[in-house]
Amino acid sequence: MTFFEDIGDFIRKVPPFTRYYLGISIFISILVTFYILPEEYASFSLKGIFLRLQVWRIITSFFFLGSANLGFIFQISIYYMGLKNLEALFARQKYH
């Protein structure tokens, strides 16, 4: 197997919610890191939401974990472990 096949297998094994949440979080953080998206557009601001009608701030604030740096990598790994365990816990429960 090649390196990219190993990464693809790893990503496919991650539970769906965890995969999408972390994927969007990494994407938004990379956009902010490379100055494609201003940081103030990704953060929560009541003034921006109500006065400037920037309603995307409600959603992006849940996904923005900061600029991509060493602390960001630790944050992503902690989110990965926690969300994966939480998703596995809810997957075991039966709902009627």
C-alpha positions in Angstrom: 0.0 0.0 0.0 1.1 3.5 -0.7 1.1 6.4 1.7 -2.0 7.9 0.2 -3.9 4.6 0.3 -3.1 4.4 4.0 -4.4 7.9 4.6 -7.6 7.1 2.6 -8.2 3.9 4.6 -7.7 5.9 7.9 -10.2 8.6 6.8 -12.8 6.0 5.7 -12.5 4.3 9.2 -13.3 7.6 11.0 -17.0 7.8 12.0 -19.1 10.1 9.7 -19.8 13.0 12.1 -16.3 13.1 13.3 -14.9 13.0 9.8 -17.1 15.8 8.5 -16.7 18.0 11.6 -12.9 17.7 11.5 -12.7 18.1 7.8 -14.7 21.3 7.8 -12.7 22.6 10.8 -9.4 21.9 9.1 -10.6 23.5 5.9 -11.8 26.7 7.6 -8.6 26.9 9.7 -6.4 26.6 6.5 -8.4 29.3 4.8 -7.8 31.6 7.8 -4.1 30.6 8.1 -3.4 31.5 4.5 -5.5 34.8 4.7 -8.1 33.6 2.2 -10.8 34.1 4.8 -10.4 36.9 7.4 -10.4 35.5 11.0 -13.1 37.9 12.1 -15.5 36.3 9.5 -15.0 32.9 11.1 -15.5 34.0 14.7 -18.7 34.7 16.5 -19.9 38.3 16.7 -23.4 39.4 17.6 -22.7 42.8 16.1 -21.7 41.2 12.8 -24.7 38.8 12.8 -27.4 41.4 13.6 -26.0 44.7 12.2 -24.2 43.4 9.2 -26.4 40.3 8.6 -23.4 38.0 8.4 -25.4 34.9 9.4 -22.6 32.5 8.4 -20.8 33.5 11.7 -23.4 31.4 13.6 -22.2 28.2 11.8 -18.5 28.9 11.2 -17.9 29.7 14.9 -18.5 26.1 15.7 -16.0 24.9 13.2 -13.2 27.5 13.6 -10.5 26.2 16.0 -7.9 28.8 15.4 -5.1 29.2 12.9 -3.2 26.1 11.8 -0.2 25.7 14.1 1.2 23.2 16.6 -1.6 23.9 19.1 -4.2 23.4 16.4 -2.8 19.9 15.7 -3.2 19.0 19.4 -6.7 20.5 19.4 -7.6 18.4 16.3 -6.3 15.2 17.9 -8.3 15.8 21.1 -11.4 16.6 19.2 -10.8 13.4 17.1 -10.5 11.2 20.2 -13.5 12.7 22.0 -15.9 12.8 19.0 -15.0 9.3 17.9 -15.6 7.9 21.4 -18.9 9.9 21.7 -20.1 8.7 18.3 -19.2 5.1 19.2 -21.1 5.4 22.4 -24.3 6.7 20.7 -24.0 4.0 18.0 -24.2 1.2 20.6 -27.4 2.6 22.0 -30.8 1.4 20.6 -33.5 4.0 20.1 -37.2 3.1 19.9 
